[in-house]
Amino acid sequence: MKRRIIIAVFFAFFINIAAGASMVSFYVIETGIPEETETIQHSVNWENAFLDIFFDAGHIVCNAPILRLQKKPSVDISNMVDMKDAKDSGIEFILIAQIDYEENTRTPKEIVFIIYNLITNERLLEKKISPDKLKKARSEYEDMKTVVRGLVPYFK
């Protein structure tokens, strides 16, 4: 009899643990690059860092194809994202990474992160970073992941 009680308490403890996961969609938008330019690894690395870190944090993640714009738009970059369609699809949060490149270079001038909560329809964060702060070569991807880890707390 004691054995059954112990087993019941054990299962009750583990069954009652709630595991919450938010659905997060990522949009990487490159600006200042002609459309015919080949894929830029820097943008792909950012996209991979988002997917790695947020998946490891327990979120359900998806991403849109990298969008490339010839020049930086004069309107709010979030107009490039169909928020209504994302919300109708069950997405709770959207993270937009706008990577602004200088003309004729493959090095970003500025990176802007914008986080939206689609449940409350509010902009949670707009943060600009300078890529100069990231190290070069092998450790650059780890630096990207460190930056992305700093964004995870906004998705609760």
Secondary structure, 3 states (H helix, E strand, C coil): CHHHHHHHHHHHHHHCCCCCCCEEEEEEEEECCCCCCCCCHHHHHHHHHHHHHHHHCCCEEEECCCEEECCCCCCCHHHHCCHHHHHHCCCCEEEEEEEEECCCCCCEEEEEEEEEECCCCEEEEEEEECHHHCCCHHHHHHHHHHHHHCCHHHCC
